[in-house]
Amino acid sequence: MDRFAAVERALRKAPPHALLDALRTTLRARYGAAGADLLMADYAMTILQPVEPPALPPEPLSAHLGAPGRAFGSQQPYAENSGECTLVHVPVTVRGDRLGILTVRLPEGGYDEGMAGELADIGEVLGHEILVAERDTDLYQQTRRARRLTLAAELQWQLLPGRSCSRPEYALGAQLEPAYAIRGDNFDWSGSAETLHLSVTNGMGEGIEAALLTNLAVNALRNARRAGLGLADQAALADQAIYGHHQGNVHLSTLLLRFELATGEAEVVDAGSPQLWRQRDGVTEQIELDAQLPLGMFEDTVYTAQRFRVLPGDRLFFFSDGVYEALSPAGEPYGKRALAAAMTGTRLLPTAQVPYAVLKELAAHRGSLAQDDDAMVLCMDWHGRQAPL
């Protein structure tokens, strides 16, 4: 058995809470490693936290600076010489969803480019095993927490598909703030062989009530999607579910989209306030859509889908009202001009890093003001499907 296969087998046979122990043992035996540490990105995507914290609390480790942050941002292994050994920082990522960093300590002269590829593959296998293990242990989700989540935030994070995803046809990245106290904003996606379904949601209300409303809506939309219903019927079913439970006392805004991977043809139902913007050939502009009623406002609302097309090289942005309506200390809303500037300033960043960068600009605009509304940013880069050779 080769050494990579030995590591893969050890991870698959390890108890859910003991993935790191099994990995350390096998890396030591097969790669001569002196040790290994697993760092998980926190919910705000700002720091990396160890799965096994040391006896004394460490200084927060940036997810954007230093050697581990460099590997996390670039999604490439990065090696540094510590004087006594070589530290290799490897992204732990599953289909574009960035979970954290694996740091492997190797003896001097024990690292080469061939090993870099193997360690990168090990990081990917570890990521898959973490996602499977999370069904049976809280360890990895606890590690992601720099502080306690509100109950509403707990509900929302469990509802999300991930924070980034990549395929040959597209790449997605999204983030919610305040990460530890989000209320009703949400994003969801699902890909198949031929389509991508995407939704962004801006829930009404505060705290647990907003989170419960969004949970009802998202699960109603998923139920309709998995039943094979069209986009307009998905909106209608979710609308009926919310109205049937709340009788029009609350409602929920959402954008629903369905993309054909082969052609870039897209359907969209605009049922509320989230905004859609596009960057194409250096031009940033808002895509104006036919506004329809938010979900749950009235009984038996009829929804219709409209069509547009995305082209290879397009970048789409989706924002909740907590972004474009955020106020400065002087009472000035963030507005379209500032939003367009923030999008333009991120044009060279990879998709997964864009939401964090936009939200950082938003925080600078808000200044000392406390964040009083959820802010959701989702970025999608469209690559299109290459014709077979």
KEPAPA-837416 format. One record per residue (C-alpha): x, y, z. Coordinates in pm, whole numbers, padded with zeros to 5 digits, always signed. Layout:
// residues N
XYZ ...
END
This chain:
// residues 389
+00000+00000+00000 +00145+00341-00096 +00170+00613+00164 -00117+00830+00037 -00353+00532+00033 -00243+00450+00389 -00336+00799+00508 -00670+00786+00326 -00754+00448+00480 -00655+00563+00830 -00884+00867+00804 -01177+00659+00687 -01139+00410+00971 -01084+00670+01245 -01360+00762+01492 -01524+01095+01398 -01360+01286+01686 -01016+01132+01626 -00937+01224+01266 -00638+01436+01368 -00492+01164+01591 -00518+00908+01311 -00368+01152+01063 -00074+01236+01290 +00007+00868+01345 +00003+00787+00975 +00193+01099+00869 +00460+01015+01123 +00491+00655+01001 +00464+00717+00626 +00605+01067+00577 +00843+01103+00871 +00641+01400+01000 +00721+01531+01346 +00361+01638+01396 +00053+01799+01244 -00211+02052+01347 -00558+02119+01210 -00685+02479+01206 -01049+02556+01127 -01177+02887+00986 -01422+03056+01221 -01774+03157+01117 -01664+03511+01034 -01378+03376+00816 -01131+03601+00996 -00924+03365+01214 -00798+03006+01213 -00850+02807+01533 -00680+02480+01638 -00892+02167+01680 -00677+02083+01983 -00610+02415+02158 -00289+02441+02364 -00294+02466+02742 -00262+02846+02719 -00493+03037+02483 -00294+03133+02170 -00298+03468+01997 -00568+03475+01726 -00424+03342+01400 -00535+03544+01098 -00708+03368+00810 -00565+03635+00577 -00211+03707+00702 +00098+03500+00777 +00195+03165+00629 -00129+02977+00719 -00336+03271+00597 -00140+03276+00272 -00219+02908+00212 -00583+02963+00308 -00621+03260+00074 -00435+03116-00224 -00569+02763-00173 -00221+02631-00246 +00028+02456-00014 +00281+02693+00135 +00605+02582+00301 +00817+02780+00546 +01140+02700+00730 +01104+02735+01107 +01475+02676+01176 +01433+02322+01306 +01185+02184+01052 +00977+02267+00749 +00618+02371+00812 +00387+02288+00525 +00047+02460+00536 -00212+02276+00326 -00568+02393+00248 -00847+02173+00384 -01113+02227+00119 -01409+02033-00020 -01527+02122-00371 -01423+02481-00320 -01563+02513+00035 -01271+02634+00248 -01273+02465+00590 -00927+02542+00723 -00557+02454+00712 -00355+02141+00790 -00003+02225+00908 +00247+01939+00879 +00590+01955+01046 +00855+01778+00838 +01228+01733+00905 +01477+01946+00713 +01517+01807+00363 +01202+01597+00396 +00985+01813+00170 +00979+01839-00208 +00736+01937-00481 +00615+01581-00526 +00517+01570-00160 +00332+01902-00198 +00086+01737-00436 +00031+01443-00203 -00024+01667+00100 -00272+01877-00099 -00466+01559-00178 -00453+01462+00189 -00601+01802+00280 -00891+01736+00042 -00953+01386+00181 -00943+01527+00535 -01202+01787+00438 -01438+01519+00308 -01394+01316+00626 -01463+01621+00844 -01795+01678+00668 -01892+01314+00720 -01771+01320+01083 -01985+01626+01163 -02292+01403+01152 -02165+01231+01468 -01955+01485+01659 -01968+01855+01748 -01589+01886+01767 -01527+02059+01434 -01823+02295+01458 -01718+02392+01811 -01369+02467+01684 -01509+02717+01432 -01655+02932+01710 -01456+03227+01832 -01748+03298+02063 -02094+03165+02127 -02355+03178+01850 -02700+03312+01917 -02975+03053+01877 -03095+03230+01563 -02744+03210+01416 -02724+02840+01508 -03038+02776+01304 -02910+02978+01010 -02564+02822+00986 -02714+02471+00996 -02935+02571+00702 -02654+02683+00469 -02502+02459+00198 -02150+02592+00265 -01971+02920+00205 -01814+02847-00130 -01839+02593-00409 -01661+02542-00739 -01719+02343-01055 -01582+02378-01407 -01887+02585-01508 -01903+02822-01209 -01760+02927-00874 -01960+03054-00576 -01863+03239-00258 -02093+03381+00009 -02085+03523+00360 -02331+03646+00625 -02271+03911+00889 -02291+03948+01183 -02162+03592+01167 -02236+03509+01531 -02576+03679+01548 -02739+03654+01205 -03117+03656+01193 -03305+03600+00868 -03070+03637+00570 -02978+03319+00386 -02835+03177+00067 -02880+02833-00087 -02759+02648-00394 -02786+02308-00557 -02615+02181-00871 -02694+01889-01099 -02544+01759-01422 -02726+02024-01624 -02844+02301-01391 -02758+02526-01098 -03034+02644-00864 -02954+02947-00652 -03154+03149-00401 -03083+03445-00176 -03323+03538+00102 -03387+03841+00320 -03609+03734+00610 -03837+03974+00796 -03813+04024+01170 -03557+03986+01446 -03383+03706+01629 -03533+03361+01652 -03856+03462+01476 -03665+03572+01166 -03457+03253+01169 -03766+03033+01198 -03935+03218+00912 -03630+03169+00690 -03607+02801+00785 -03970+02751+00681 -03916+02931+00350 -03589+02762+00255 -03717+02415+00334 -04037+02483+00139 -03826+02595-00159 -03607+02286-00129 -03913+02062-00107 -04054+02212-00427 -03717+02200-00606 -03660+01837-00513 -04008+01754-00636 -03900+01879-00978 -04123+02189-00987 -04038+02487-01203 -03905+02811-01058 -04238+02997-01048 -04408+02698-00882 -04129+02679-00625 -04200+03038-00530 -04575+02970-00518 -04536+02667-00291 -04311+02857-00048 -04553+03151-00060 -04842+02922+00035 -04642+02759+00316 -04556+03096+00473 -04904+03243+00427 -05067+02926+00558 -04865+02946+00878 -04854+03323+00935 -05168+03447+00752 -04985+03741+00596 -04854+03883+00924 -04494+03832+00810 -04331+03788+00471 -03996+03707+00320 -03806+03850+00023 -03612+03622-00207 -03446+03590-00545 -03476+03248-00710 -03257+03156-01007 -03202+02854-01230 -02905+02839-01469 -02858+02602-01764 -02494+02498-01744 -02460+02422-02116 -02592+02756-02244 -02588+03012-01960 -02963+03067-02004 -03116+03166-01671 -03461+03200-01521 -03524+03431-01228 -03813+03511-00996 -03768+03840-00808 -03989+03821-00499 -03855+04104-00288 -03556+04313-00196 -03227+04125-00267 -03039+04294-00552 -02859+04136-00848 -02556+04305-01007 -02330+04201-01295 -01972+04273-01399 -01911+04218-01770 -01619+04346-01976 -01519+04590-01704 -01870+04737-01661 -02052+04701-01329 -02430+04744-01341 -02744+04641-01157 -02973+04400-01340 -03323+04541-01314 -03584+04270-01264 -03963+04260-01263 -04044+04302-00893 -04308+04066-00758 -04462+04026-00412 -04252+03886-00127 -04336+03532-00020 -04623+03495+00227 -04772+03842+00190 -05103+03736+00031 -05287+03413-00035 -05241+03235-00370 -04996+03483-00524 -04906+03392-00882 -04536+03421-00974 -04379+03435-01317 -04018+03378-01419 -03822+03604-01653 -03514+03512-01848 -03165+03649-01905 -02830+03501-02005 -02488+03487-01846 -02171+03472-02054 -01832+03319-01976 -01636+03577-01776 -01945+03730-01611 -01935+03790-01237 -02271+03818-01057 -02327+03973-00714 -02625+03930-00485 -02687+04162-00188 -02945+04180+00088 -03077+04518+00200 -02846+04509+00501 -02565+04587+00253 -02699+04860+00026 -02907+05030+00297 -02636+05030+00567 -02588+05378+00716 -02269+05568+00794 -02233+05760+01124 -02351+06066+00926 -02670+05883+00822 -02566+05826+00460 -02677+05491+00306 -02410+05277+00143 -02584+05323-00191 -02517+05214-00547 -02204+05421-00608 -02018+05283-00304 -02143+04934-00381 -02020+04954-00741 -01681+05079-00619 -01652+04789-00373 -01733+04538-00647 -01482+04695-00884 -01216+04686-00612 -01255+04307-00579 -01239+04225-00949 -00899+04050-00922 -00987+03842-00615 -01092+03478-00640 -01464+03421-00592 -01447+03282-00239 -01261+03590-00110 -01493+03852-00263 -01773+03851-00001 -01528+03908+00286 -01365+04197+00098 -01699+04365+00021 -01819+04325+00380 -01491+04476+00500 -01560+04785+00288 -01913+04794+00428 -01779+04783+00786 -01555+05081+00707 -01858+05275+00580 -02057+05187+00893 -01770+05299+01116 -01851+05296+01485 -02220+05221+01431 -02338+04882+01553 -02466+04652+01279 -02844+04648+01319 -02934+04434+01017 -02804+04119+00853 -02573+04167+00555 -02551+03896+00291 -02308+03897-00003 -02293+03621-00264 -02057+03624-00562 -02076+03395-00863 -01820+03367-01142 -01959+03209-01456 -01711+03009-01665 -01956+02828-01889 -01927+02479-02023 -01648+02405-02265 -01748+02234-02590 -01613+01875-02611 -01304+01835-02824 
END
